Every structure is written in structure tokens, then in C-alpha cells.
Amino acid sequence: MPIVTIQQGPRDVEAKRVLVEKVTDAFVDAYEIPAEAVHVWIHEVPAESWGTAGKLTADK
């Protein structure tokens, strides 16, 4: 059973639905397994808890 963890900034629920569906489909196609075997976890990190190039994402 693959477990996929995605770390990202907050997104709306519809975008997450699409993401989970597409990630699941990719594993089904690549591994030839049933969709029920694929678990996708989305870990959302707030902009004030994440940075790039020495700056908080919240400050951009």
C-alpha cells in the first residue's frame, strides 16, 4: 500500500480533490494496483511557517 505525503501551502478543497485523484491515478497506472490501495496525505504548512531564499513565504 503506497502512502504519499504532500507538503504544501494551504489550498482550497476542490484543488486538493483534484490533486488526490491525479496522484492516485498515477500510482494505479505505474504500479498496476487498485485505487483503494493508495493513500494520500496532505500536510498543509501555513505561510508564516515556511520560507524560501531566506524569507518567510508570508513576507512575499
mmCIF file of the N, C-alpha and C atoms, coordinates in Angstrom:
data_MODEL
# 
_entry.id   MODEL 
# 
loop_
_atom_site.group_PDB 
_atom_site.id 
_atom_site.type_symbol 
_atom_site.label_atom_id 
_atom_site.label_alt_id 
_atom_site.label_comp_id 
_atom_site.label_asym_id 
_atom_site.label_entity_id 
_atom_site.label_seq_id 
_atom_site.pdbx_PDB_ins_code 
_atom_site.Cartn_x 
_atom_site.Cartn_y 
_atom_site.Cartn_z 
_atom_site.occupancy 
_atom_site.B_iso_or_equiv 
_atom_site.pdbx_formal_charge 
_atom_site.auth_seq_id 
_atom_site.auth_comp_id 
_atom_site.auth_asym_id 
_atom_site.auth_atom_id 
_atom_site.pdbx_PDB_model_num 
ATOM 1   N N  . MET A 1 1  ? 0.845   -1.174 0.000   1.00 0.00 ? 1  MET A N  1 
ATOM 2   C CA . MET A 1 1  ? 0.000   0.000  0.000   1.00 0.00 ? 1  MET A CA 1 
ATOM 3   C C  . MET A 1 1  ? 0.892   1.238  0.000   1.00 0.00 ? 1  MET A C  1 
ATOM 4   N N  . PRO A 1 2  ? 0.933   1.973  -1.099  1.00 0.00 ? 2  PRO A N  1 
ATOM 5   C CA . PRO A 1 2  ? 1.697   3.223  -1.116  1.00 0.00 ? 2  PRO A CA 1 
ATOM 6   C C  . PRO A 1 2  ? 1.015   4.286  -0.255  1.00 0.00 ? 2  PRO A C  1 
ATOM 7   N N  . ILE A 1 3  ? 1.837   5.020  0.466   1.00 0.00 ? 3  ILE A N  1 
ATOM 8   C CA . ILE A 1 3  ? 1.374   6.183  1.211   1.00 0.00 ? 3  ILE A CA 1 
ATOM 9   C C  . ILE A 1 3  ? 2.152   7.374  0.666   1.00 0.00 ? 3  ILE A C  1 
ATOM 10  N N  . VAL A 1 4  ? 1.440   8.335  0.124   1.00 0.00 ? 4  VAL A N  1 
ATOM 11  C CA . VAL A 1 4  ? 2.045   9.519  -0.480  1.00 0.00 ? 4  VAL A CA 1 
ATOM 12  C C  . VAL A 1 4  ? 1.796   10.697 0.454   1.00 0.00 ? 4  VAL A C  1 
ATOM 13  N N  . THR A 1 5  ? 2.852   11.411 0.840   1.00 0.00 ? 5  THR A N  1 
ATOM 14  C CA . THR A 1 5  ? 2.702   12.600 1.668   1.00 0.00 ? 5  THR A CA 1 
ATOM 15  C C  . THR A 1 5  ? 3.066   13.819 0.829   1.00 0.00 ? 5  THR A C  1 
ATOM 16  N N  . ILE A 1 6  ? 2.165   14.783 0.794   1.00 0.00 ? 6  ILE A N  1 
ATOM 17  C CA . ILE A 1 6  ? 2.373   16.019 0.050   1.00 0.00 ? 6  ILE A CA 1 
ATOM 18  C C  . ILE A 1 6  ? 2.428   17.159 1.056   1.00 0.00 ? 6  ILE A C  1 
ATOM 19  N N  . GLN A 1 7  ? 3.510   17.924 1.029   1.00 0.00 ? 7  GLN A N  1 
ATOM 20  C CA . GLN A 1 7  ? 3.617   19.101 1.888   1.00 0.00 ? 7  GLN A CA 1 
ATOM 21  C C  . GLN A 1 7  ? 3.467   20.320 1.006   1.00 0.00 ? 7  GLN A C  1 
ATOM 22  N N  . GLN A 1 8  ? 2.577   21.205 1.402   1.00 0.00 ? 8  GLN A N  1 
ATOM 23  C CA . GLN A 1 8  ? 2.294   22.392 0.590   1.00 0.00 ? 8  GLN A CA 1 
ATOM 24  C C  . GLN A 1 8  ? 1.677   23.476 1.452   1.00 0.00 ? 8  GLN A C  1 
ATOM 25  N N  . GLY A 1 9  ? 1.570   24.646 0.866   1.00 0.00 ? 9  GLY A N  1 
ATOM 26  C CA . GLY A 1 9  ? 0.811   25.715 1.489   1.00 0.00 ? 9  GLY A CA 1 
ATOM 27  C C  . GLY A 1 9  ? -0.671  25.423 1.350   1.00 0.00 ? 9  GLY A C  1 
ATOM 28  N N  . PRO A 1 10 ? -1.508  26.129 2.095   1.00 0.00 ? 10 PRO A N  1 
ATOM 29  C CA . PRO A 1 10 ? -2.945  25.894 2.049   1.00 0.00 ? 10 PRO A CA 1 
ATOM 30  C C  . PRO A 1 10 ? -3.530  26.077 0.642   1.00 0.00 ? 10 PRO A C  1 
ATOM 31  N N  . ARG A 1 11 ? -4.426  25.187 0.283   1.00 0.00 ? 11 ARG A N  1 
ATOM 32  C CA . ARG A 1 11 ? -5.160  25.244 -0.985  1.00 0.00 ? 11 ARG A CA 1 
ATOM 33  C C  . ARG A 1 11 ? -6.632  24.994 -0.677  1.00 0.00 ? 11 ARG A C  1 
ATOM 34  N N  . ASP A 1 12 ? -7.511  25.353 -1.608  1.00 0.00 ? 12 ASP A N  1 
ATOM 35  C CA . ASP A 1 12 ? -8.933  25.091 -1.383  1.00 0.00 ? 12 ASP A CA 1 
ATOM 36  C C  . ASP A 1 12 ? -9.229  23.602 -1.577  1.00 0.00 ? 12 ASP A C  1 
ATOM 37  N N  . VAL A 1 13 ? -10.346 23.161 -1.036  1.00 0.00 ? 13 VAL A N  1 
ATOM 38  C CA . VAL A 1 13 ? -10.677 21.741 -1.008  1.00 0.00 ? 13 VAL A CA 1 
ATOM 39  C C  . VAL A 1 13 ? -10.834 21.168 -2.418  1.00 0.00 ? 13 VAL A C  1 
ATOM 40  N N  . GLU A 1 14 ? -11.345 21.930 -3.359  1.00 0.00 ? 14 GLU A N  1 
ATOM 41  C CA . GLU A 1 14 ? -11.506 21.414 -4.728  1.00 0.00 ? 14 GLU A CA 1 
ATOM 42  C C  . GLU A 1 14 ? -10.141 21.126 -5.358  1.00 0.00 ? 14 GLU A C  1 
ATOM 43  N N  . ALA A 1 15 ? -9.180  21.994 -5.154  1.00 0.00 ? 15 ALA A N  1 
ATOM 44  C CA . ALA A 1 15 ? -7.830  21.756 -5.681  1.00 0.00 ? 15 ALA A CA 1 
ATOM 45  C C  . ALA A 1 15 ? -7.233  20.495 -5.070  1.00 0.00 ? 15 ALA A C  1 
ATOM 46  N N  . LYS A 1 16 ? -7.486  20.264 -3.779  1.00 0.00 ? 16 LYS A N  1 
ATOM 47  C CA . LYS A 1 16 ? -6.969  19.062 -3.121  1.00 0.00 ? 16 LYS A CA 1 
ATOM 48  C C  . LYS A 1 16 ? -7.660  17.808 -3.644  1.00 0.00 ? 16 LYS A C  1 
ATOM 49  N N  . ARG A 1 17 ? -8.947  17.892 -3.944  1.00 0.00 ? 17 ARG A N  1 
ATOM 50  C CA . ARG A 1 17 ? -9.657  16.750 -4.534  1.00 0.00 ? 17 ARG A CA 1 
ATOM 51  C C  . ARG A 1 17 ? -9.016  16.342 -5.856  1.00 0.00 ? 17 ARG A C  1 
ATOM 52  N N  . VAL A 1 18 ? -8.738  17.332 -6.697  1.00 0.00 ? 18 VAL A N  1 
ATOM 53  C CA . VAL A 1 18 ? -8.119  17.065 -7.996  1.00 0.00 ? 18 VAL A CA 1 
ATOM 54  C C  . VAL A 1 18 ? -6.730  16.462 -7.801  1.00 0.00 ? 18 VAL A C  1 
ATOM 55  N N  . LEU A 1 19 ? -5.949  17.025 -6.906  1.00 0.00 ? 19 LEU A N  1 
ATOM 56  C CA . LEU A 1 19 ? -4.601  16.529 -6.643  1.00 0.00 ? 19 LEU A CA 1 
ATOM 57  C C  . LEU A 1 19 ? -4.620  15.073 -6.189  1.00 0.00 ? 19 LEU A C  1 
ATOM 58  N N  . VAL A 1 20 ? -5.478  14.747 -5.220  1.00 0.00 ? 20 VAL A N  1 
ATOM 59  C CA . VAL A 1 20 ? -5.562  13.382 -4.705  1.00 0.00 ? 20 VAL A CA 1 
ATOM 60  C C  . VAL A 1 20 ? -5.971  12.415 -5.818  1.00 0.00 ? 20 VAL A C  1 
ATOM 61  N N  . GLU A 1 21 ? -6.907  12.815 -6.640  1.00 0.00 ? 21 GLU A N  1 
ATOM 62  C CA . GLU A 1 21 ? -7.346  11.955 -7.742  1.00 0.00 ? 21 GLU A CA 1 
ATOM 63  C C  . GLU A 1 21 ? -6.206  11.687 -8.726  1.00 0.00 ? 21 GLU A C  1 
ATOM 64  N N  . LYS A 1 22 ? -5.475  12.735 -9.095  1.00 0.00 ? 22 LYS A N  1 
ATOM 65  C CA . LYS A 1 22 ? -4.399  12.578 -10.078 1.00 0.00 ? 22 LYS A CA 1 
ATOM 66  C C  . LYS A 1 22 ? -3.209  11.794 -9.520  1.00 0.00 ? 22 LYS A C  1 
ATOM 67  N N  . VAL A 1 23 ? -2.866  12.031 -8.267  1.00 0.00 ? 23 VAL A N  1 
ATOM 68  C CA . VAL A 1 23 ? -1.776  11.278 -7.649  1.00 0.00 ? 23 VAL A CA 1 
ATOM 69  C C  . VAL A 1 23 ? -2.163  9.797  -7.560  1.00 0.00 ? 23 VAL A C  1 
ATOM 70  N N  . THR A 1 24 ? -3.385  9.530  -7.151  1.00 0.00 ? 24 THR A N  1 
ATOM 71  C CA . THR A 1 24 ? -3.867  8.147  -7.080  1.00 0.00 ? 24 THR A CA 1 
ATOM 72  C C  . THR A 1 24 ? -3.808  7.493  -8.450  1.00 0.00 ? 24 THR A C  1 
ATOM 73  N N  . ASP A 1 25 ? -4.308  8.182  -9.477  1.00 0.00 ? 25 ASP A N  1 
ATOM 74  C CA . ASP A 1 25 ? -4.285  7.637  -10.842 1.00 0.00 ? 25 ASP A CA 1 
ATOM 75  C C  . ASP A 1 25 ? -2.862  7.319  -11.294 1.00 0.00 ? 25 ASP A C  1 
ATOM 76  N N  . ALA A 1 26 ? -1.900  8.157  -10.939 1.00 0.00 ? 26 ALA A N  1 
ATOM 77  C CA . ALA A 1 26 ? -0.511  7.923  -11.331 1.00 0.00 ? 26 ALA A CA 1 
ATOM 78  C C  . ALA A 1 26 ? 0.019   6.625  -10.707 1.00 0.00 ? 26 ALA A C  1 
ATOM 79  N N  . PHE A 1 27 ? -0.295  6.377  -9.442  1.00 0.00 ? 27 PHE A N  1 
ATOM 80  C CA . PHE A 1 27 ? 0.142   5.141  -8.797  1.00 0.00 ? 27 PHE A CA 1 
ATOM 81  C C  . PHE A 1 27 ? -0.572  3.929  -9.367  1.00 0.00 ? 27 PHE A C  1 
ATOM 82  N N  . VAL A 1 28 ? -1.860  4.064  -9.636  1.00 0.00 ? 28 VAL A N  1 
ATOM 83  C CA . VAL A 1 28 ? -2.617  2.967  -10.246 1.00 0.00 ? 28 VAL A CA 1 
ATOM 84  C C  . VAL A 1 28 ? -2.003  2.591  -11.593 1.00 0.00 ? 28 VAL A C  1 
ATOM 85  N N  . ASP A 1 29 ? -1.676  3.585  -12.399 1.00 0.00 ? 29 ASP A N  1 
ATOM 86  C CA . ASP A 1 29 ? -1.077  3.334  -13.717 1.00 0.00 ? 29 ASP A CA 1 
ATOM 87  C C  . ASP A 1 29 ? 0.332   2.754  -13.603 1.00 0.00 ? 29 ASP A C  1 
ATOM 88  N N  . ALA A 1 30 ? 1.153   3.320  -12.744 1.00 0.00 ? 30 ALA A N  1 
ATOM 89  C CA . ALA A 1 30 ? 2.558   2.911  -12.649 1.00 0.00 ? 30 ALA A CA 1 
ATOM 90  C C  . ALA A 1 30 ? 2.722   1.541  -11.986 1.00 0.00 ? 30 ALA A C  1 
ATOM 91  N N  . TYR A 1 31 ? 1.956   1.282  -10.951 1.00 0.00 ? 31 TYR A N  1 
ATOM 92  C CA . TYR A 1 31 ? 2.140   0.054  -10.168 1.00 0.00 ? 31 TYR A CA 1 
ATOM 93  C C  . TYR A 1 31 ? 1.097   -1.020 -10.465 1.00 0.00 ? 31 TYR A C  1 
ATOM 94  N N  . GLU A 1 32 ? 0.088   -0.660 -11.273 1.00 0.00 ? 32 GLU A N  1 
ATOM 95  C CA . GLU A 1 32 ? -0.996  -1.594 -11.609 1.00 0.00 ? 32 GLU A CA 1 
ATOM 96  C C  . GLU A 1 32 ? -1.631  -2.171 -10.343 1.00 0.00 ? 32 GLU A C  1 
ATOM 97  N N  . ILE A 1 33 ? -2.043  -1.258 -9.468  1.00 0.00 ? 33 ILE A N  1 
ATOM 98  C CA . ILE A 1 33 ? -2.688  -1.616 -8.206  1.00 0.00 ? 33 ILE A CA 1 
ATOM 99  C C  . ILE A 1 33 ? -4.058  -0.965 -8.159  1.00 0.00 ? 33 ILE A C  1 
ATOM 100 N N  . PRO A 1 34 ? -4.949  -1.437 -7.299  1.00 0.00 ? 34 PRO A N  1 
ATOM 101 C CA . PRO A 1 34 ? -6.258  -0.784 -7.185  1.00 0.00 ? 34 PRO A CA 1 
ATOM 102 C C  . PRO A 1 34 ? -6.146  0.573  -6.483  1.00 0.00 ? 34 PRO A C  1 
ATOM 103 N N  . ALA A 1 35 ? -7.018  1.475  -6.852  1.00 0.00 ? 35 ALA A N  1 
ATOM 104 C CA . ALA A 1 35 ? -7.018  2.818  -6.252  1.00 0.00 ? 35 ALA A CA 1 
ATOM 105 C C  . ALA A 1 35 ? -7.170  2.750  -4.732  1.00 0.00 ? 35 ALA A C  1 
ATOM 106 N N  . GLU A 1 36 ? -7.894  1.755  -4.248  1.00 0.00 ? 36 GLU A N  1 
ATOM 107 C CA . GLU A 1 36 ? -8.118  1.615  -2.807  1.00 0.00 ? 36 GLU A CA 1 
ATOM 108 C C  . GLU A 1 36 ? -6.826  1.355  -2.036  1.00 0.00 ? 36 GLU A C  1 
ATOM 109 N N  . ALA A 1 37 ? -5.777  0.953  -2.731  1.00 0.00 ? 37 ALA A N  1 
ATOM 110 C CA . ALA A 1 37 ? -4.504  0.670  -2.076  1.00 0.00 ? 37 ALA A CA 1 
ATOM 111 C C  . ALA A 1 37 ? -3.647  1.922  -1.880  1.00 0.00 ? 37 ALA A C  1 
ATOM 112 N N  . VAL A 1 38 ? -4.033  3.017  -2.526  1.00 0.00 ? 38 VAL A N  1 
ATOM 113 C CA . VAL A 1 38 ? -3.223  4.244  -2.495  1.00 0.00 ? 38 VAL A CA 1 
ATOM 114 C C  . VAL A 1 38 ? -3.784  5.202  -1.442  1.00 0.00 ? 38 VAL A C  1 
ATOM 115 N N  . HIS A 1 39 ? -2.908  5.648  -0.547  1.00 0.00 ? 39 HIS A N  1 
ATOM 116 C CA . HIS A 1 39 ? -3.296  6.619  0.483   1.00 0.00 ? 39 HIS A CA 1 
ATOM 117 C C  . HIS A 1 39 ? -2.517  7.905  0.233   1.00 0.00 ? 39 HIS A C  1 
ATOM 118 N N  . VAL A 1 40 ? -3.211  9.026  0.230   1.00 0.00 ? 40 VAL A N  1 
ATOM 119 C CA . VAL A 1 40 ? -2.578  10.325 0.001   1.00 0.00 ? 40 VAL A CA 1 
ATOM 120 C C  . VAL A 1 40 ? -2.850  11.198 1.220   1.00 0.00 ? 40 VAL A C  1 
ATOM 121 N N  . TRP A 1 41 ? -1.776  11.675 1.826   1.00 0.00 ? 41 TRP A N  1 
ATOM 122 C CA . TRP A 1 41 ? -1.873  12.590 2.971   1.00 0.00 ? 41 TRP A CA 1 
ATOM 123 C C  . TRP A 1 41 ? -1.397  13.953 2.527   1.00 0.00 ? 41 TRP A C  1 
ATOM 124 N N  . ILE A 1 42 ? -2.182  14.972 2.826   1.00 0.00 ? 42 ILE A N  1 
ATOM 125 C CA . ILE A 1 42 ? -1.793  16.344 2.506   1.00 0.00 ? 42 ILE A CA 1 
ATOM 126 C C  . ILE A 1 42 ? -1.493  17.055 3.829   1.00 0.00 ? 42 ILE A C  1 
ATOM 127 N N  . HIS A 1 43 ? -0.275  17.532 3.948   1.00 0.00 ? 43 HIS A N  1 
ATOM 128 C CA . HIS A 1 43 ? 0.144   18.273 5.132   1.00 0.00 ? 43 HIS A CA 1 
ATOM 129 C C  . HIS A 1 43 ? 0.306   19.725 4.704   1.00 0.00 ? 43 HIS A C  1 
ATOM 130 N N  . GLU A 1 44 ? -0.576  20.579 5.176   1.00 0.00 ? 44 GLU A N  1 
ATOM 131 C CA . GLU A 1 44 ? -0.527  21.989 4.805   1.00 0.00 ? 44 GLU A CA 1 
ATOM 132 C C  . GLU A 1 44 ? 0.256   22.783 5.840   1.00 0.00 ? 44 GLU A C  1 
ATOM 133 N N  . VAL A 1 45 ? 1.171   23.573 5.340   1.00 0.00 ? 45 VAL A N  1 
ATOM 134 C CA . VAL A 1 45 ? 2.028   24.392 6.181   1.00 0.00 ? 45 VAL A CA 1 
ATOM 135 C C  . VAL A 1 45 ? 1.645   25.858 5.965   1.00 0.00 ? 45 VAL A C  1 
ATOM 136 N N  . PRO A 1 46 ? 1.300   26.579 7.019   1.00 0.00 ? 46 PRO A N  1 
ATOM 137 C CA . PRO A 1 46 ? 0.937   27.987 6.856   1.00 0.00 ? 46 PRO A CA 1 
ATOM 138 C C  . PRO A 1 46 ? 2.124   28.822 6.358   1.00 0.00 ? 46 PRO A C  1 
ATOM 139 N N  . ALA A 1 47 ? 1.817   29.888 5.654   1.00 0.00 ? 47 ALA A N  1 
ATOM 140 C CA . ALA A 1 47 ? 2.848   30.743 5.054   1.00 0.00 ? 47 ALA A CA 1 
ATOM 141 C C  . ALA A 1 47 ? 3.831   31.303 6.079   1.00 0.00 ? 47 ALA A C  1 
ATOM 142 N N  . GLU A 1 48 ? 3.395   31.475 7.321   1.00 0.00 ? 48 GLU A N  1 
ATOM 143 C CA . GLU A 1 48 ? 4.306   32.004 8.343   1.00 0.00 ? 48 GLU A CA 1 
ATOM 144 C C  . GLU A 1 48 ? 5.221   30.927 8.929   1.00 0.00 ? 48 GLU A C  1 
ATOM 145 N N  . SER A 1 49 ? 5.070   29.694 8.464   1.00 0.00 ? 49 SER A N  1 
ATOM 146 C CA . SER A 1 49 ? 5.904   28.597 8.955   1.00 0.00 ? 49 SER A CA 1 
ATOM 147 C C  . SER A 1 49 ? 6.751   27.975 7.849   1.00 0.00 ? 49 SER A C  1 
ATOM 148 N N  . TRP A 1 50 ? 7.037   28.753 6.808   1.00 0.00 ? 50 TRP A N  1 
ATOM 149 C CA . TRP A 1 50 ? 7.710   28.200 5.641   1.00 0.00 ? 50 TRP A CA 1 
ATOM 150 C C  . TRP A 1 50 ? 8.477   29.324 4.978   1.00 0.00 ? 50 TRP A C  1 
ATOM 151 N N  . GLY A 1 51 ? 9.654   29.042 4.513   1.00 0.00 ? 51 GLY A N  1 
ATOM 152 C CA . GLY A 1 51 ? 10.455  30.083 3.879   1.00 0.00 ? 51 GLY A CA 1 
ATOM 153 C C  . GLY A 1 51 ? 11.235  29.574 2.687   1.00 0.00 ? 51 GLY A C  1 
ATOM 154 N N  . THR A 1 52 ? 11.625  30.498 1.832   1.00 0.00 ? 52 THR A N  1 
ATOM 155 C CA . THR A 1 52 ? 12.447  30.220 0.661   1.00 0.00 ? 52 THR A CA 1 
ATOM 156 C C  . THR A 1 52 ? 13.415  31.370 0.479   1.00 0.00 ? 52 THR A C  1 
ATOM 157 N N  . ALA A 1 53 ? 14.642  31.047 0.164   1.00 0.00 ? 53 ALA A N  1 
ATOM 158 C CA . ALA A 1 53 ? 15.669  32.057 -0.124  1.00 0.00 ? 53 ALA A CA 1 
ATOM 159 C C  . ALA A 1 53 ? 15.832  33.053 1.021   1.00 0.00 ? 53 ALA A C  1 
ATOM 160 N N  . GLY A 1 54 ? 15.738  32.564 2.253   1.00 0.00 ? 54 GLY A N  1 
ATOM 161 C CA . GLY A 1 54 ? 15.963  33.400 3.415   1.00 0.00 ? 54 GLY A CA 1 
ATOM 162 C C  . GLY A 1 54 ? 14.802  34.280 3.812   1.00 0.00 ? 54 GLY A C  1 
ATOM 163 N N  . LYS A 1 55 ? 13.630  34.091 3.207   1.00 0.00 ? 55 LYS A N  1 
ATOM 164 C CA . LYS A 1 55 ? 12.452  34.907 3.527   1.00 0.00 ? 55 LYS A CA 1 
ATOM 165 C C  . LYS A 1 55 ? 11.255  34.025 3.818   1.00 0.00 ? 55 LYS A C  1 
ATOM 166 N N  . LEU A 1 56 ? 10.448  34.427 4.785   1.00 0.00 ? 56 LEU A N  1 
ATOM 167 C CA . LEU A 1 56 ? 9.192   33.729 5.035   1.00 0.00 ? 56 LEU A CA 1 
ATOM 168 C C  . LEU A 1 56 ? 8.275   33.913 3.834   1.00 0.00 ? 56 LEU A C  1 
ATOM 169 N N  . THR A 1 57 ? 7.555   32.855 3.524   1.00 0.00 ? 57 THR A N  1 
ATOM 170 C CA . THR A 1 57 ? 6.591   32.942 2.433   1.00 0.00 ? 57 THR A CA 1 
ATOM 171 C C  . THR A 1 57 ? 5.535   34.005 2.733   1.00 0.00 ? 57 THR A C  1 
ATOM 172 N N  . ALA A 1 58 ? 5.189   34.171 3.991   1.00 0.00 ? 58 ALA A N  1 
ATOM 173 C CA . ALA A 1 58 ? 4.197   35.180 4.398   1.00 0.00 ? 58 ALA A CA 1 
ATOM 174 C C  . ALA A 1 58 ? 4.667   36.597 4.087   1.00 0.00 ? 58 ALA A C  1 
ATOM 175 N N  . ASP A 1 59 ? 5.968   36.808 3.992   1.00 0.00 ? 59 ASP A N  1 
ATOM 176 C CA . ASP A 1 59 ? 6.509   38.150 3.735   1.00 0.00 ? 59 ASP A CA 1 
ATOM 177 C C  . ASP A 1 59 ? 6.645   38.476 2.250   1.00 0.00 ? 59 ASP A C  1 
ATOM 178 N N  . LYS A 1 60 ? 6.341   37.547 1.407   1.00 0.00 ? 60 LYS A N  1 
ATOM 179 C CA . LYS A 1 60 ? 6.489   37.789 -0.033  1.00 0.00 ? 60 LYS A CA 1 
ATOM 180 C C  . LYS A 1 60 ? 5.254   38.410 -0.629  1.00 0.00 ? 60 LYS A C  1 
# 
